[in-house]
Amino acid sequence: MEPWLLDLLVCPKCRGELTYEQDPESLVCAADRLRYEVRDGIPILLIDEARPLEAAGGV
């Protein structure tokens, strides 16, 4: 994902910063603990399609 694009994109839920992760390719909002999938290089920034982050330590 291009760095300039990451500077423009924000979480659609809270308007917070998104972090790019490569495995699986996704954008993560730490504030809302949501993961937005990236399909074929296109971020899917739909709240209804976001997945919750797994709890640390498998809890």
C-alpha positions, 0 to 999 in steps of 0.5 A, a space after each residue: 500500500 502506498 504511504 501517501 494513501 495511508 496518510 489520507 485514509 482514516 477509520 470510517 467509524 471513529 476517523 482515527 488513524 489506520 495502520 497497515 498490516 501485510 499478513 493478512 493484508 488489512 488496515 487496523 484501527 487500534 482505537 476501535 479494535 477493528 480490521 478492514 480487509 484489503 482486496 486486490 489492493 483496494 481497502 474495504 472501509 465498510 464498518 459492516 465488513 470490518 472484523 474485530 481484532 483477536 484478543 491478546 493471549 487468546 482470551 
